[in-house]
Every structure is written in C-alpha cells, then in structure tokens.
Amino acid sequence: MATMTKKKLIQIISQKKGMHPNDVRGIIQAFLDTMTDCLSQGDRLEFRDFGVFEVVQRKQKIGRNPNDRMLFFSINNNNNQETARAT
C-alpha cells in the first residue's frame, strides 16, 4: 500500500485540474488549517460519503516508566479520531 503525501496530492490535483502547483498548495493548506482550527475548538467535521472527524475524550491511563518503575498518569487525553462510514 502506497502513502499519499501532501506533495504527491498537490501534483495529482494540479495535473487533473490544470492548475499551478502553488495554487493547489495554497488551497490544500487553507483546507487543512481550517480543519485543524475546527477540531481544536471541539467541533465535529462531517463529509458526506467520506467520513467524520472529531476529537474524542479518553480517560487518563496509568503508565510505568520501564527504567525506574515509577507510575505516571497520561496527560493528553484528547485524540483525533476519524470514522469512515457511508451516509
């Protein structure tokens, strides 16, 4: 399975739409920035026929440092979660 990078995505879209790669790069970056802003505010993003992106609260977990066996609690319990489902 190949990895789709942002650079590769820009190349493909610019070829398909006949746009300059810098224009496509700006559009994709604006899209990603907007998604990041929405998720950081706790909003839910839903794209019909594609998927849903939302931040999910998870409870703290207790961990153990393998070197000194001291217990610690996880600090960051917010996770971005993507759920793909057909609508």
Steps between C-alpha positions, in 0.01 A plus 500: 500500500648835396500815710334813364707800605390862480756558225366209296141615554591848376657354185199282422243775554701757303524259206131404512374857527768672292593731788843620609635290790547811717129583464402145595746507793334816634152349473601175670684685778197726560278191514728324750535815714121538511457135599760541775330814633160330507630191679695708753176683588331168564288505186415190300574482128271293283556438130207315345597176324852526644526508880479684829787662691463583868705538816420223747557534875667196647554428866847532647717194496756393755841423359827379641848622416690183399831639630409587859157329526335828616129542422371798303169618358458585135446874454350539155172316476367670186538295185401581147287222368390443145200283438426394144142408434265508209211744530 
